[in-house]
Amino acid sequence: MIRLHHLSARAEEFFLNPDLIVAIDATPDTVVTLSTHQKVLVKDSAEDIVAAIHAWRTSILTASLPSAPRRRSEANLALVRGAASSINPHDHEEPSR
């Protein structure tokens, strides 16, 4: 949920699910159009609303992704040549009939 402020003398605070937002217009007041076709006049600028939506979505993704495990050592990793690379593919050819 994002925090917005009604365009009124008291600028009452309310919370809105950003998934309901279809459009944000600045004409010169900010008008938020919802998927229910309801329009809400808000005190917040369009840029502030977009930033709030971005921060909200980032927090959702950050919370849902597993954190990367920390390495036990900061020593450089060495590339090791595997035994599979030393096998000659021609050694295992079937005899021609």
Beta strands, then each sheet from edge to edge (+ up, - down):
strand 1: 2-5
strand 2: 13-16
strand 3: 21-26
strand 4: 30-34
strand 5: 39-42
sheet 1: 1+ 2-
sheet 2: 3+ 4- 5+
end
